[in-house]
Amino acid sequence: MYHVIPSKYLGKCYNENTVEECRNYIKVLLSHDGGLFVCGTNAFNPLCRDTLELVGEPISGMARCPYDPKHANVALFAEGSLFTGTVTDFLAIDAVIYRSLGESPALRTIKHDSKWFREPYFVSAVEWGPHIYFFFREMAMEFNYLEKVRKKNTGRDLRCCSKRQWTSFLKARLNCSIPGDSHFYFNLLQSTSPIIRMQGRDVILGVFSTPSNSIPGSAVCAFDMQQLARVFEGRFKEQKSPESIWTPVPDELVPKPRPGGCAVQGSRFSSSNTLPDEVLNFIKTHPLMDEAVPLLGHRPWIVKTMVR
């Protein structure tokens, strides 16, 4: 894509960054409607285009493309909407999973809430069934996570927030470890495969490594998508105070209809707009599942020591 960065953006960028950082780095490149959808950093002023010709107005890259080429992001189109995992600001403080550009209303994750995100590094996103699954690691905690949102979620204006929020957001930890008296964990997710059909199962493979303060090692772990989806039907986890440990939420304390689930046409709660405040508050404060996603075969498929 040929694109001339306006001098007003370049001048400001050069005052704070190197020439290399002020180039237009392509961070999103997707096939869409028989053409290409492209987003670039544009000298820390992200822009997107859905044509390779300089005709028409560019599309804002905010919440679709990071400002800094060093920041990780993921994107995919599903059922006409663009789903992105990125940051919305120059300092990379506001991490977001965002839906836009389709007929459904734009939705985002709650802003600056450590229960939803804590310095996420987005790795991949896949479409499976009625959901989009985002894979990421949290740099602050050195944990791997999987997060799901429903493609058709209409969202809701929560009292805490100025923009329409997901009501189907849930996340769970990914377990890639060597079993034993004390499990040896590979805590940093580096990449994933697409979903692969293997022996009658839908499977996704992940490449994991150890953190820099641990013994160097890497592993390939496999996850069954059916098992993965069932984790989101299990118990929720909660931390009652910043100093307390995480514990499962008793089933009798989970409001109905089940938070993070699907609105059912013809029922009392036929859309997310009709969900009671109790359910919305629970979604905001309890996005994490108690059970981790188990690895297929109970151990990594491949392990390499002294390699990251």
C-alpha positions in Angstrom: 0.0 0.0 0.0 1.5 3.3 -1.0 0.7 6.0 1.5 2.3 9.4 2.0 2.3 10.4 5.7 1.2 14.1 6.1 4.0 16.4 7.1 2.1 17.6 10.2 2.2 14.0 11.6 5.8 13.5 10.7 7.0 16.7 12.3 5.3 15.9 15.6 6.5 12.3 15.4 10.1 13.3 14.7 10.1 15.5 17.9 9.5 12.4 20.1 10.6 9.4 18.1 13.2 8.1 15.7 12.9 8.2 11.9 12.4 4.4 11.9 9.6 4.6 14.4 7.8 7.3 12.3 7.4 5.1 9.2 4.0 3.6 8.3 4.1 0.0 9.6 1.4 -2.2 8.4 -0.2 -3.9 11.5 -3.5 -5.2 10.0 -3.8 -6.9 6.6 -7.0 -8.8 6.0 -9.0 -10.1 3.1 -12.5 -8.5 3.1 -15.3 -8.3 0.6 -13.1 -9.4 -2.3 -10.5 -6.8 -1.4 -8.0 -5.9 1.3 -8.4 -4.1 4.6 -5.2 -2.5 5.7 -4.2 -0.5 8.8 -0.8 1.2 9.5 0.8 3.1 12.3 1.1 6.2 10.1 3.7 8.0 12.3 1.8 7.3 15.5 -1.5 8.3 14.0 -3.0 5.0 13.0 -5.2 4.9 9.8 -7.0 2.2 7.9 -8.1 1.8 4.3 -10.3 -0.7 2.5 -8.9 0.2 -1.0 -5.3 0.2 -2.4 -6.0 3.4 -4.2 -5.8 6.8 -2.6 -9.5 7.6 -3.1 -12.1 8.4 -0.5 -11.5 9.1 3.1 -9.3 6.9 5.2 -10.8 5.0 8.2 -9.7 5.9 11.7 -7.3 3.3 13.1 -8.1 4.0 16.7 -8.9 0.7 18.5 -8.1 -1.1 15.3 -4.4 -0.6 15.0 -1.7 0.4 17.6 0.1 3.7 17.5 3.6 2.2 18.1 4.9 -0.5 15.7 6.3 -2.4 18.7 2.9 -3.0 20.2 1.3 -6.4 19.5 -2.2 -6.5 18.0 -4.6 -9.0 16.4 -7.5 -8.6 14.0 -10.1 -10.6 12.0 -13.3 -10.1 10.2 -16.3 -12.3 11.1 -19.9 -12.0 9.8 -19.1 -8.5 8.4 -17.6 -7.0 11.6 -14.0 -6.3 12.4 -12.8 -7.7 15.7 -9.5 -6.3 17.1 -7.3 -6.7 20.1 -5.0 -3.7 20.5 -4.4 -0.5 22.5 -6.3 2.8 21.9 -3.7 5.3 23.0 -0.1 6.4 22.5 1.1 5.2 25.9 -0.5 1.7 25.4 -2.4 2.1 28.7 -5.9 1.4 27.4 -6.0 -2.2 26.0 -9.2 -3.1 24.2 -11.1 -5.8 22.4 -13.2 -4.0 20.0 -15.9 -4.7 17.4 -16.6 -2.2 14.7 -17.5 -1.6 11.0 -20.4 -4.0 10.7 -24.1 -3.7 11.2 -23.9 -4.6 14.8 -23.2 -1.8 17.3 -19.6 -1.0 18.2 -18.5 -2.7 21.4 -15.4 -2.5 23.6 -14.0 -3.9 26.8 -14.2 -1.9 30.0 -11.5 0.7 30.2 -8.7 0.6 32.8 -10.0 -2.4 34.7 -7.3 -4.9 35.8 -9.8 -7.7 36.2 -10.4 -7.6 32.5 -6.8 -6.8 31.3 -3.4 -6.3 32.9 -0.8 -5.3 30.3 -2.0 -7.8 27.7 0.2 -8.9 24.8 -2.2 -10.1 22.1 -1.1 -13.2 20.2 -4.0 -14.4 18.0 -7.7 -14.5 17.4 -9.8 -17.2 16.0 -13.5 -17.7 15.0 -15.2 -20.9 16.3 -18.9 -21.4 16.5 -20.8 -18.3 17.7 -17.7 -16.8 19.4 -14.4 -15.1 18.7 -11.6 -16.4 20.9 -8.6 -14.1 21.7 -5.3 -15.5 22.9 -3.0 -13.3 24.9 -0.5 -13.2 27.7 -0.5 -10.7 30.5 2.9 -9.2 31.0 2.4 -8.0 34.5 1.4 -11.5 35.8 3.3 -13.8 33.3 0.1 -15.8 32.7 -1.5 -17.0 29.5 -5.2 -16.3 28.9 -7.9 -17.1 26.5 -10.9 -14.7 26.2 -14.1 -15.1 24.3 -16.8 -12.7 23.1 -20.0 -13.6 21.3 -20.1 -12.4 17.7 -23.7 -11.3 17.8 -23.5 -9.7 21.3 -25.5 -6.4 21.2 -23.8 -5.2 24.4 -25.0 -2.7 26.9 -24.3 0.8 28.2 -23.0 0.0 31.7 -23.4 2.7 34.4 -19.6 2.6 35.0 -18.6 3.5 31.4 -19.2 6.0 28.6 -19.2 3.5 25.7 -21.2 0.4 25.0 -19.6 -2.7 26.6 -19.4 -6.4 25.9 -21.8 -8.5 28.0 -20.3 -11.8 26.8 -16.7 -11.2 27.8 -15.2 -14.1 29.8 -11.6 -15.2 30.2 -9.7 -18.3 31.3 -6.1 -19.3 31.9 -4.3 -21.6 29.5 -2.4 -24.5 31.1 0.8 -25.6 29.3 2.8 -27.5 31.8 4.8 -30.7 32.5 3.0 -32.7 35.1 4.7 -33.9 38.3 4.8 -33.4 42.0 5.2 -29.7 41.1 4.1 -28.7 37.7 6.6 -27.0 35.5 4.8 -24.2 33.6 5.5 -22.5 30.3 4.0 -19.2 31.1 4.5 -17.1 28.0 2.4 -17.8 24.9 4.3 -16.9 21.8 2.0 -18.0 18.9 -0.9 -20.2 17.9 -1.9 -22.2 14.9 -5.2 -21.8 13.1 -7.9 -24.3 14.2 -6.9 -27.7 12.8 -9.2 -30.7 12.4 -7.3 -33.7 13.9 -8.9 -37.2 14.5 -12.4 -35.8 14.6 -11.5 -32.9 16.9 -11.0 -29.2 16.4 -7.6 -28.5 17.9 -5.5 -25.4 18.3 -1.7 -25.6 18.9 0.2 -23.0 21.0 3.9 -22.4 21.2 4.9 -21.4 24.8 8.2 -20.5 26.5 9.5 -19.8 30.0 10.0 -16.3 31.3 13.5 -14.7 31.4 13.9 -15.4 35.1 13.4 -19.1 34.7 15.2 -22.1 33.0 15.2 -21.5 29.2 12.6 -23.8 27.7 9.8 -24.0 25.0 6.9 -26.3 24.4 4.1 -27.0 22.0 0.8 -27.6 23.7 -2.5 -28.6 22.1 -6.0 -27.7 23.2 -9.3 -29.3 22.2 -11.8 -26.5 21.2 -14.7 -28.5 22.8 -12.9 -28.8 26.1 -11.9 -25.1 25.8 -15.5 -24.0 25.3 -16.7 -26.1 28.3 -14.4 -24.2 30.6 -16.5 -21.1 30.1 -19.5 -23.1 31.3 -17.8 -23.8 34.7 -17.4 -21.9 37.9 -16.3 -18.3 38.1 -13.3 -17.0 40.1 -13.2 -14.0 42.5 -10.8 -12.0 44.6 -12.7 -10.3 47.4 -9.9 -7.8 48.1 -6.5 -7.0 46.5 -4.8 -8.9 49.4 -7.0 -12.0 49.4 -6.5 -15.2 47.4 -8.6 -16.1 44.3 -11.4 -18.5 45.2 -14.3 -20.1 43.2 -17.7 -18.3 43.4 -20.3 -20.6 44.9 -23.0 -21.5 42.3 -25.8 -20.1 44.5 -24.2 -16.6 44.3 -24.1 -16.5 40.5 -27.0 -14.5 39.3 -29.5 -15.6 36.6 -29.5 -15.6 33.7 -25.9 -16.9 33.7 -23.4 -14.0 33.1 -21.5 -14.1 29.8 -24.1 -16.4 28.2 -26.4 -15.9 25.2 -29.6 -14.0 25.3 -32.4 -16.4 24.1 -35.0 -15.2 21.7 -38.5 -15.5 23.1 -37.3 -15.7 26.7 -37.7 -13.0 29.4 -34.1 -11.8 28.6 -34.2 -11.9 24.8 -31.3 -9.4 24.4 -28.4 -8.0 26.4 -30.4 -4.8 26.8 -32.9 -6.6 29.0 -30.3 -8.1 31.4 -30.8 -7.1 35.1 -28.2 -4.9 36.7 -27.2 -7.7 39.0 -26.0 -9.7 36.0 -24.2 -6.7 34.4 -22.4 -6.0 37.7 -21.3 -9.6 38.0 -19.9 -9.5 34.4 -17.9 -6.4 35.2 -16.3 -7.8 38.4 -16.1 -11.6 37.6 -14.8 -12.1 34.1 -12.3 -14.9 35.1 -13.2 -18.6 35.1 -12.0 -20.8 38.0 -10.8 -23.7 35.8 -7.8 -23.4 33.5 -8.1 -24.8 29.9 -6.5 -28.3 30.1 -3.9 -29.3 27.5 -4.8 -32.2 25.2 -3.0 -35.4 26.3 -2.2 -33.9 29.8 1.3 -32.9 28.7 3.1 -30.9 26.0 3.4 -32.5 22.6 7.0 -31.1 22.1 9.4 -29.8 24.7 12.8 -28.2 24.1 15.2 -27.2 26.8 17.7 -24.3 26.7 15.6 -22.7 23.8 13.1 -19.9 23.9 
